[in-house]
Amino acid sequence: MKKKSDYQFEDFISDESFLDYAKGTNPDNIKLWESWLAENPDKHKTATEAKKFIQLINFKKQSLSQEFINKEWNRLNKRLSINNQRTITGFKKFKIKIWQYAAVFAFLVVLAGSVFFNDYIFNTNNKIAYNEIITPKGQIKNILLPDGSLVFLNSDTKLKYGSNFGTKKREVFLEGEAFFDVTQNSRKPFIVYTSENTVKVLGTAFNVSAYPDENIHQISLERGKISISHDKGKSAVLNANQTYLLLCNKNQSKIFKVENIEIYSSWRDGKIIFRNQRFADIARKLERSHNIVINIQNTKIENLRYTGEFNINDDIRKILGIISLTTPVNYEVKKDTIFIR
């Protein structure tokens, strides 16, 4: 267990006793933290920011305007400059708490690392600044949007949203893979733009895989309902436990029902699951999850299919060793490159 003297912002807002202190709901914890902060003045600034954040996110109790929430959210992000970086080996699954009055609590914590970049891009046409979050290869992250929607970002993913997010509409731009747990708001639909599709929702949970370098883009819906439109004019409606596949190079799409829809977003829990997948596709996933380069020198292996399940913390040699038991894969590791022969 982490010592309080080592607490950072994300540690304060994930500590139950600190939550009680910030919300003023437990006299004992209030007294405990007031005493501790008096003895640890070096942590007072970070703890104060965490307390403000907790009070801010409890929307229903404070009846704050969306404009004020957005302003304070961006101010906190800029001021805190969270850039803690950890390796994927230290992956931890954090439990999301749902606060009273349906106010979603999710914390600005690094899941296995990745860096939060406040990349403010000025657009001369609409005068909107953009926040850009980048998750490098070998890392996973989750973020909380100003409206309370929670987003998990997989490795090698980029998400961008405007500083006016939630004021009139809720729009995000995605390159890579992300899982969205969207706060319901019938007056302001939540829209995800990828290079090939536009996904429109009201309140739901779904996974989007739209890496620019892959020919197949996939959208899987766990609950709710979403509409999907394509730049060629095609549109579709997705219901719970359904998956949408788009073959980009042929502009063909397909919808099918899936019994275990959670496998498509299993990466959130640190799992890597393959179901009858081509080795070439498996290699691309492993390149992202383990931040390596896989050089397939034997093209006959590319179309071999494999089914299996691994932990994201598993060493790449262990994963390839298990795959080679049932699939004729011979490999050699040289630094950060794996040669498949």
C-alpha positions as CSV (number, residue, x, y, z in Angstrom):
1,M,0.0,0.0,0.0
2,K,1.3,3.4,-0.9
3,K,2.3,5.8,1.9
4,K,0.4,9.0,2.2
5,S,3.6,10.9,2.1
6,D,4.1,9.7,-1.4
7,Y,0.6,10.6,-2.6
8,Q,0.1,12.3,-5.9
9,F,-3.1,13.9,-7.3
10,E,-4.5,10.6,-8.5
11,D,-3.8,8.9,-5.2
12,F,-5.8,11.5,-3.2
13,I,-8.9,11.2,-5.4
14,S,-8.9,7.4,-5.2
15,D,-8.6,7.3,-1.4
16,E,-12.0,6.7,0.2
17,S,-11.2,8.5,3.4
18,F,-10.0,11.5,1.4
19,L,-13.3,11.4,-0.6
20,D,-15.2,11.7,2.7
21,Y,-12.9,14.5,3.8
22,A,-13.4,16.4,0.5
23,K,-17.2,16.0,0.5
24,G,-17.5,16.6,4.3
25,T,-19.4,13.4,4.9
26,N,-17.4,11.8,7.7
27,P,-16.3,13.8,10.8
28,D,-13.6,11.3,11.7
29,N,-12.0,11.4,8.2
30,I,-12.2,15.2,8.1
31,K,-10.3,15.4,11.4
32,L,-7.8,12.8,10.2
33,W,-7.0,14.6,7.0
34,E,-6.9,18.1,8.5
35,S,-4.4,16.8,11.1
36,W,-2.3,15.0,8.5
37,L,-2.2,18.0,6.1
38,A,-1.1,20.2,9.0
39,E,1.8,17.9,9.5
40,N,2.6,17.6,5.8
41,P,2.5,21.1,4.4
42,D,4.4,20.0,1.3
43,K,1.3,18.0,0.2
44,H,-1.2,20.8,0.9
45,K,-1.2,22.2,-2.6
46,T,-1.8,18.9,-4.3
47,A,-4.4,17.8,-1.8
48,T,-6.2,21.1,-2.2
49,E,-6.4,20.7,-6.0
50,A,-7.7,17.1,-5.4
51,K,-10.3,18.4,-3.0
52,K,-11.5,21.0,-5.5
53,F,-11.7,18.4,-8.2
54,I,-13.8,16.1,-6.1
55,Q,-16.2,18.9,-5.2
56,L,-16.3,20.0,-8.8
57,I,-17.2,16.6,-10.2
58,N,-20.1,16.2,-7.9
59,F,-22.3,18.1,-10.4
60,K,-25.7,17.4,-9.0
61,K,-25.0,18.7,-5.5
62,Q,-23.4,21.9,-6.7
63,S,-25.6,22.6,-9.7
64,L,-22.7,24.1,-11.6
65,S,-23.1,25.4,-15.2
66,Q,-21.5,23.4,-18.0
67,E,-19.5,26.5,-18.9
68,F,-18.1,26.8,-15.4
69,I,-17.3,23.1,-15.3
70,N,-15.4,23.2,-18.6
71,K,-13.4,26.3,-17.5
72,E,-12.4,24.8,-14.2
73,W,-11.6,21.4,-15.8
74,N,-9.2,22.9,-18.3
75,R,-7.7,25.1,-15.5
76,L,-7.0,22.1,-13.3
77,N,-5.6,20.1,-16.2
78,K,-3.2,22.9,-17.1
79,R,-2.2,23.7,-13.6
80,L,-1.6,20.1,-12.5
81,S,0.4,19.1,-15.6
82,I,0.1,15.5,-14.8
83,N,2.8,13.6,-16.6
84,N,3.6,10.6,-14.5
85,Q,5.0,7.8,-16.6
86,R,5.1,4.1,-15.7
87,T,5.9,0.9,-17.6
88,I,3.2,-1.5,-18.6
89,T,4.6,-4.0,-16.1
90,G,3.1,-1.9,-13.3
91,F,-0.4,-2.2,-14.7
92,K,-3.2,-1.9,-12.2
93,K,-6.9,-2.1,-12.7
94,F,-8.6,0.7,-10.9
95,K,-12.2,0.4,-9.7
96,I,-14.6,3.1,-10.8
97,K,-16.9,4.5,-8.2
98,I,-20.3,5.8,-9.0
99,W,-21.2,8.7,-6.7
100,Q,-24.6,9.5,-5.2
101,Y,-27.1,11.3,-7.5
102,A,-25.6,9.5,-10.5
103,A,-22.5,11.8,-10.7
104,V,-19.8,9.8,-12.3
105,F,-16.6,9.6,-10.4
106,A,-13.5,8.6,-12.4
107,F,-10.0,9.7,-11.6
108,L,-7.2,11.3,-13.7
109,V,-4.9,8.3,-13.1
110,V,-2.4,6.7,-15.4
111,L,-3.2,3.1,-16.1
112,A,0.2,1.6,-16.8
113,G,1.5,4.9,-17.7
114,S,1.2,7.2,-20.7
115,V,1.5,10.9,-20.7
116,F,-1.3,13.4,-20.7
117,F,-0.5,16.2,-23.2
118,N,-2.5,19.4,-23.1
119,D,-1.8,20.2,-26.7
120,Y,-3.7,23.4,-27.5
121,I,-4.1,23.7,-31.2
122,F,-5.5,27.1,-32.3
123,N,-7.9,27.1,-35.2
124,T,-8.2,30.4,-37.0
125,N,-11.7,29.6,-38.3
126,N,-13.6,28.7,-35.2
127,K,-11.2,30.0,-32.5
128,I,-11.3,26.7,-30.6
129,A,-8.4,25.2,-28.7
130,Y,-8.1,21.4,-28.6
131,N,-6.9,19.1,-25.9
132,E,-5.0,16.1,-27.3
133,I,-4.3,13.0,-25.3
134,I,-1.7,10.6,-26.7
135,T,-1.1,7.1,-25.4
136,P,2.2,5.7,-26.7
137,K,2.8,2.0,-27.5
138,G,3.2,-0.2,-24.5
139,Q,0.9,1.9,-22.4
140,I,-2.8,2.3,-21.5
141,K,-4.7,5.2,-20.0
142,N,-8.1,6.4,-18.9
143,I,-9.4,9.9,-18.8
144,L,-12.5,11.7,-17.6
145,L,-14.1,14.1,-20.0
146,P,-15.7,17.4,-18.7
147,D,-19.3,15.9,-19.0
148,G,-18.4,12.9,-16.8
149,S,-17.9,10.4,-19.6
150,L,-15.1,8.0,-19.0
151,V,-12.7,7.0,-21.8
152,F,-10.1,4.2,-21.8
153,L,-7.3,4.6,-24.4
154,N,-5.5,1.6,-25.7
155,S,-1.8,1.7,-26.8
156,D,-0.8,3.9,-29.7
157,T,-4.0,5.9,-29.6
158,K,-4.8,9.6,-30.0
159,L,-7.9,11.4,-28.7
160,K,-8.7,15.1,-29.3
161,Y,-11.6,17.2,-28.1
162,G,-12.3,21.0,-28.1
163,S,-12.0,23.3,-25.1
164,N,-15.8,24.0,-25.7
165,F,-16.7,20.3,-25.2
166,G,-20.1,20.0,-23.7
167,T,-21.1,23.7,-24.1
168,K,-23.3,23.0,-27.2
169,K,-22.2,19.6,-28.3
170,R,-19.9,16.7,-27.3
171,E,-17.4,15.7,-30.1
172,V,-14.2,13.8,-29.9
173,F,-11.8,12.7,-32.6
174,L,-10.1,9.3,-32.4
175,E,-7.1,7.6,-34.0
176,G,-6.6,4.1,-32.5
177,E,-8.7,2.2,-30.0
178,A,-10.8,3.4,-27.2
179,F,-13.6,2.3,-24.9
180,F,-16.3,4.9,-24.1
181,D,-18.6,4.9,-21.1
182,V,-20.8,7.9,-22.0
183,T,-22.8,10.0,-19.6
184,Q,-26.4,10.3,-20.9
185,N,-27.5,13.7,-22.2
186,S,-30.4,13.6,-24.7
187,R,-29.9,17.3,-25.5
188,K,-26.3,16.9,-26.4
189,P,-25.4,13.7,-28.4
190,F,-21.9,12.3,-28.0
191,I,-20.2,12.0,-31.3
192,V,-17.0,10.1,-32.1
193,Y,-15.2,10.9,-35.4
194,T,-12.7,8.4,-36.9
195,S,-11.0,8.4,-40.3
196,E,-13.8,6.3,-41.7
197,N,-16.9,6.5,-39.5
198,T,-19.0,8.9,-37.3
199,V,-20.5,7.3,-34.2
200,K,-23.4,9.1,-32.5
201,V,-24.7,8.2,-29.1
202,L,-26.8,9.5,-26.2
203,G,-25.6,7.4,-23.3
204,T,-24.0,4.0,-23.7
205,A,-20.8,2.0,-23.5
206,F,-18.9,0.8,-26.6
207,N,-15.4,0.0,-28.0
208,V,-14.0,1.6,-31.2
209,S,-10.9,0.2,-32.9
210,A,-9.9,2.5,-35.8
211,Y,-6.2,2.5,-36.3
212,P,-5.2,4.4,-39.5
213,D,-2.8,1.6,-40.6
214,E,-5.4,-1.2,-40.4
215,N,-7.9,-2.1,-43.2
216,I,-10.6,-3.3,-40.7
217,H,-12.2,-0.9,-38.3
218,Q,-14.5,-2.3,-35.6
219,I,-17.1,-0.9,-33.3
220,S,-18.6,-3.1,-30.5
221,L,-21.5,-2.1,-28.4
222,E,-21.9,-3.4,-24.8
223,R,-25.1,-1.4,-23.9
224,G,-27.4,1.2,-25.3
225,K,-27.8,2.0,-29.0
226,I,-25.6,3.9,-31.4
227,S,-25.8,5.1,-35.0
228,I,-22.9,4.8,-37.3
229,S,-22.4,6.7,-40.5
230,H,-19.7,6.4,-43.2
231,D,-18.3,9.1,-45.4
232,K,-19.6,7.3,-48.4
233,G,-23.2,7.8,-47.2
234,K,-23.8,4.4,-45.7
235,S,-25.3,4.3,-42.2
236,A,-26.3,1.6,-39.6
237,V,-27.8,1.3,-36.2
238,L,-26.0,-0.9,-33.6
239,N,-27.8,-2.5,-30.7
240,A,-26.3,-4.0,-27.5
241,N,-24.1,-7.1,-28.1
242,Q,-23.5,-6.3,-31.7
243,T,-20.3,-5.5,-33.6
244,Y,-19.8,-3.4,-36.7
245,L,-17.0,-4.3,-39.0
246,L,-15.8,-2.0,-41.9
247,L,-13.5,-3.3,-44.5
248,C,-11.9,0.0,-45.4
249,N,-10.2,-0.8,-48.7
250,K,-13.4,-2.3,-50.1
251,N,-15.8,0.1,-48.4
252,Q,-17.9,-2.9,-47.2
253,S,-19.4,-3.2,-43.7
254,K,-21.1,-6.0,-41.7
255,I,-23.0,-6.2,-38.5
256,F,-23.2,-9.4,-36.4
257,K,-24.3,-10.4,-32.9
258,V,-21.7,-11.4,-30.4
259,E,-22.3,-13.5,-27.2
260,N,-19.3,-12.3,-25.3
261,I,-19.0,-8.7,-26.5
262,E,-16.6,-7.9,-23.6
263,I,-13.7,-9.7,-25.4
264,Y,-13.4,-6.7,-27.7
265,S,-12.6,-4.3,-24.8
266,S,-10.7,-6.8,-22.7
267,W,-7.6,-4.8,-23.1
268,R,-9.0,-2.4,-20.5
269,D,-8.5,-5.1,-17.9
270,G,-5.0,-5.9,-19.0
271,K,-6.0,-8.9,-21.2
272,I,-4.9,-9.8,-24.7
273,I,-7.5,-12.1,-26.3
274,F,-7.2,-13.7,-29.8
275,R,-10.1,-15.5,-31.4
276,N,-9.2,-17.3,-34.6
277,Q,-7.1,-14.3,-35.7
278,R,-4.4,-14.1,-38.4
279,F,-0.8,-14.1,-37.1
280,A,-0.2,-10.9,-39.0
281,D,-3.0,-9.2,-37.1
282,I,-1.8,-10.7,-33.8
283,A,1.7,-9.3,-34.5
284,R,0.3,-5.7,-34.9
285,K,-1.5,-5.9,-31.6
286,L,1.6,-7.2,-29.8
287,E,3.7,-4.4,-31.4
288,R,1.4,-1.9,-29.8
289,S,0.9,-3.6,-26.4
290,H,4.6,-4.4,-25.8
291,N,6.2,-1.5,-27.8
292,I,8.3,-3.7,-30.0
293,V,8.8,-4.3,-33.7
294,I,7.9,-7.7,-35.2
295,N,9.5,-8.5,-38.5
296,I,7.7,-11.4,-40.3
297,Q,10.2,-12.8,-42.7
298,N,8.2,-15.9,-43.6
299,T,5.1,-14.7,-45.4
300,K,3.5,-18.1,-45.1
301,I,3.0,-17.5,-41.4
302,E,1.0,-14.3,-41.9
303,N,-2.3,-16.1,-42.6
304,L,-2.0,-18.8,-39.9
305,R,-4.8,-18.4,-37.3
306,Y,-4.5,-18.6,-33.6
307,T,-6.9,-18.5,-30.5
308,G,-5.5,-17.7,-27.1
309,E,-5.6,-15.4,-24.1
310,F,-2.7,-13.6,-22.4
311,N,-2.1,-11.0,-19.7
312,I,-0.7,-7.6,-20.9
313,N,2.1,-8.0,-18.3
314,D,3.3,-11.3,-19.9
315,D,6.7,-11.2,-21.4
316,I,6.7,-11.2,-25.2
317,R,8.9,-14.3,-25.2
318,K,6.4,-16.1,-23.1
319,I,3.5,-15.1,-25.5
320,L,5.4,-16.2,-28.6
321,G,6.6,-19.3,-26.9
322,I,3.0,-20.4,-26.2
323,I,1.9,-19.5,-29.7
324,S,4.7,-21.6,-31.2
325,L,3.4,-24.7,-29.3
326,T,0.4,-24.9,-31.7
327,T,1.5,-22.7,-34.6
328,P,4.8,-23.2,-36.5
329,V,6.4,-19.9,-35.4
330,N,10.2,-19.7,-35.0
331,Y,11.4,-16.4,-33.6
332,E,14.6,-14.6,-32.6
333,V,14.7,-11.5,-30.3
334,K,17.3,-8.8,-31.1
335,K,16.9,-5.8,-28.7
336,D,13.4,-4.4,-29.5
337,T,12.9,-6.3,-32.7
338,I,11.5,-9.8,-33.1
339,F,12.3,-11.7,-36.3
340,I,9.7,-14.4,-37.3
341,R,11.2,-17.1,-39.5
